[in-house]
Amino acid sequence: MATPAVRFGLSLTTAHPQNADPQQCVRDVLERVQVAREVGFHSVWVGDHHVTPHHYLQNLPLIARISAVSGQMQIGALFMLPLFPPILLAEQVATLDVICEGRFTLKTAVGGQQDAHAAFDIPWQERAGRFEECLAIMRKLWSGDHVTHAGKYWRFAEVTINPKPVQNPLPVWIGGDADGPVRRAARIADAWLIAPWLWPRLCAERIGFYRQALQEYGRNVSELPIRRDIYVAPDLATAKRHTEPVLQTGYRGFTGEKLESLIIGGPEEVIAEIEKYRALGCNHFLFRHIVREQSQMLSSLRLLGEKVIPCFAT
């Protein structure tokens, strides 16, 4: 795979405690995007969860709002495709790409939320099949008119959607770490997104598996994005002091070897960690912040923009 210039993205934390003010949560998210834009980040991303006991800012309205303050950054959102009707989602994603002036990327996954599948009345065992059929339908609708489809899960005739996406084709990423999702990404996606919990040794193994699958399918993909959870402080001691209380609560299930995937330190340590993954071929880093306190998060963003991102400019 050819290696383009290294790019950096902000993966937004859009889950918030039940006792938080959701309006303030939105204001905080927008402030993070504005700072990321100002300090040189290349992209911004939101996730996809449903029926949560806490506040979760839903991706479609949030990403549309973010587009107003994101400048020229690439914009992306995760969709767990088995949960969505493909015609409706194709229309919404196409409109998002128009709003974003052709800078939208569809990040996709089968999804691991069994409670969401149950709430949406989607059988858990159908998720892989629904994923592929949904994506195939959307791509047909984005590129043609009077589309007829007779599949296992959806059937329709002579359907046209407008507007079409600005991008043709609209880029699609697939996330996942098991053999099935990684091979699916190699077969039908524009990129495979490396999960945040894959520690360096496992990253290397999975990247090798992905590259072999690309060869088997006769495909060449230039972008290799990776999600990492991060916190940057002026120095390593401060970074550890700020993150230790969060890690002690069992941060997002990061235990054992998974802790090796966290990037915590001053600019020098962070640059060294990025170089490890760059040596594996990773060239688009999506950073989600470990800390929740807004001032610490903004400080970390500014340090990334001032001390880290310029080191990887070409």
N, C-alpha and C positions, 0 to 999 in steps of 0.2 A: 504494500500500500504506500502510495506517495504521501509525504508528510507536509501539509501546508503549514503556514505560520501558526504558532500557538495562540489560542483564543481563550478568553476567560468569561464565564457567565455567573450570574447571581441566581442561585436556586432559592426562591423565597420560602420562608416558613409561613405557611398560611393557616396552620392550626394554632388555636389560642385557647387559653383556659376559659372555662365556663363563666368565671366571675369577672372576666375582662370586658371592657366596653368595646363591642364590635366596631363601632364607628371610629374609635381611637385606633383600633387594630388596622383599619384601612388606611388611616392617615399615616401610621408608622410604616406600613408597607410602601406607600407612595414615596415617603421620604427616603427609604432605603434605595428605591429605584432611581430617584433623582441623584442621590450621592453616587451610586454605581455608574450612572451615565456620566457624571461630571469627572470622575476619576479614571475613566477609560475602559470600563467593562464593555465587552462585545455583545453580550446576550443576557436575557432575563427569562426566568422560567417559573411556572407554578405547577402544583401537583393536582391530584384527583382523589378525593375520598368522599364518602357519603354516609348518611345516617350516623354521624358521630355524636358521642355524648358531650363533646366540647364544641366550641365555635370552629367551623371550618369554612373559610372564604372560598366560595365555589369558583371554579376556573374560568368559565365563560364570561360572566360579568366582570370578574376581576381583571382578566387579561385585556379586555376591551378598555377598562378604565386605565390600566397601566400604560397602554399604548399612547395615551395623551401626554405622558411625561417621560417616555423612554428614549426620546430622540431617535437616533438611527440604529439602535441596538436590535439585533435579532430577537424575536419574541417567540416563546414556545410554551405549550401547555400539555400536560399529560392527560390522556383520556383512557380509561379502562374500557376498551371497545366493546366487550361482551354486554355491557350494561346499557348501550345506546342503540336506538333505532337508526340505521345507517343513512336513510334519506335525510332525516332531520339533522343529524350530525354533519353530514356532507354540506348541507346548506349553511349551518352555523360556522363551520370551519372556513368555508369559502368566504363568507362575509368577514370573518376575522382577518383573513389574508388581505382583503380589500382595505379594511380599516388600518391594518399595519403596513400598507403600501408594499405588499409583496415580501414581507420579512418574517412571516409566520412559519414555524416548524411544528409539525404534529408529533408529539412524543406519545408513544403508545405502550400498553402492556396488557397482559391478560388479566392481571389484578389478583390480589390475595385476600380480598375482603369477602369472606363467606357471608357475613351478615348483610352486606350490601346486595350480594346476589340473591339472598333470600328475600330481602325487602322488595327488590325489583322483580321478583318472581322469575329469575333466570336460573335454571338448573346449573349447579356447580360443575357437573361433569361435561357440560356443553361449552364451557368457556373458550377452549382452544379453537373449536370449530366455528363458533360465533365470531371470534376475533378475526380469523382469516376471511370469512365471508363478508363481514362488515367492512373491512379494509378494501377488499376487492370491489364491493359495490360503490364505495365512496370514490375510488379512483375512476371507475367507469363514469360516474356522474360528473366528476370534475373535468373530464376530457371529452365528453360527447353529449349528444342530445338523443331524446327518444329511446332511452335505455330500457331494455327488457331484461329481467333477471328471474331465473327459476332455480333457486337453491334449496338447501335443506332447511334453512331458518326463515328466509324471506323470499317472497314472490311478488313481482309487480311487472307492469307493462307500460311502455311508452312514457317514461318519466324523464322530465328535463328539469334541471335546477339552474337558476340564475340569481346573482352573478356567479360566474366561475371564479376560481382563485386567480390571483394575478400571476402566481408562479405556475408554470406548466413544465414538468410536474411539481407539485407541492411536496417538499421534503418530509419524509416520514422516518422517525427513529423508533426502534423497538428496544425496550429494556427487559432485563431478566438475566438470570445467572445459570439456570439449568441447561442441559444440552438442547432440549426442545426449543426454548425461546432463542437461544444463541444461534442455532441453525436456521430458525425462522428469520432472524435478522439478516443472516448472511444470504438467505434466499430471496427475500422480498423487500428489505428495507434499505434506506439510504445510509443508515448508520446503526450500529449496536451501541447502546448506552450502558456503560459499566456501572454496576450497582455500587452504592456508597459503602456497603459492608464487606466488599471483597478486598481482603488484605493483600499486600504486595505479591506474596508468593502465589496466591490463588489467582490474582489478576494476570500474572504472567502465564499461568496454565490456561486460563480461559481465553486469553488473547490468542495463544497458539491454536486452541481449538477453533476459534472464530476464523482465523486466517486459513486454516485448513479447509473449513467449510466454504469459505469464499472461493478457494481454488476449485473445490469440487463442483460448485455451481458456475464456474467460469466468470466470476464477477470481480470487479476492482472497486473498492470504496476508499475515498481519500480521508474521510473524517472518522476519528475514533474518540468519541466523547466519554468523559468519566465524571461521575458524581463523587465528590468528597465533602465530608463534614470538616469544618475548619474554624480556627480562631487565631488571629494574628494580634499580638500585642507588641509594644516596643522592645520587649526582651522575653526570653524563654521563661524566666522565673515569674514574671507578671502573667504571662499566658497560662501557665500552670495554675497559678493562684486563682485566676478568674474562672477557669473551667473545672477545677477539681470539685466544687460543690455540685455542679451539674452531672459530672461523671459518677459521683457517689450515689446518685439517685437511680442509677441504671439507665443511663442515657440511650434511648431508642434501641435497647437490646444489644448495645456494643459491649461485649464481654470477650474474654479470652483473646484469640488471635484477631478478632474483629477490631479490637482497640488499636491495632497497628495501622488500620486504615485512616484513623483520625489524624488530621494535620494541625498540630498545636505548636506555637512557638513565636519567636521573633522573626523578622523578615529573612534572616540568614537561614534559619532552620526550615522555614516554609519553602524558600527557593530550592534548598537541597532536596526536600521531599518531592516537589514538582519535577525536578530533574530525574528522579527515579522513574516516575511514570512516563515522562517524556521519552526516556530511553526505551521504554516498552512500545512506543508508538503513539501514546495518547497525545492529542493535540487540541482538545477543547475541554477545559476544566470547568465544571459546574459546581460552585461552592455554596453549600448551605452552612449557616453559622450555628455553632454549638451553643453559644450563649443566647439568652433571650432578652437581656437588658438592652434597650434601644441605643443608649450612648456607647456601650461597649461594641455593639454590632456596627454602628456607624464608624467608630474609630478603627475597627478592623478593616472595614471596606476602604477607608482612606489610606491605611497603611498598605493594603494590597495595591491600590492604585498608584501610590507614590513610590513604594520601595520594591514591589514584586513584579507587577505587570511590565514595567519598562525593561526589565532584565530579559524579557522574552520577545521584545519587539524586533521585527526584521527590517 
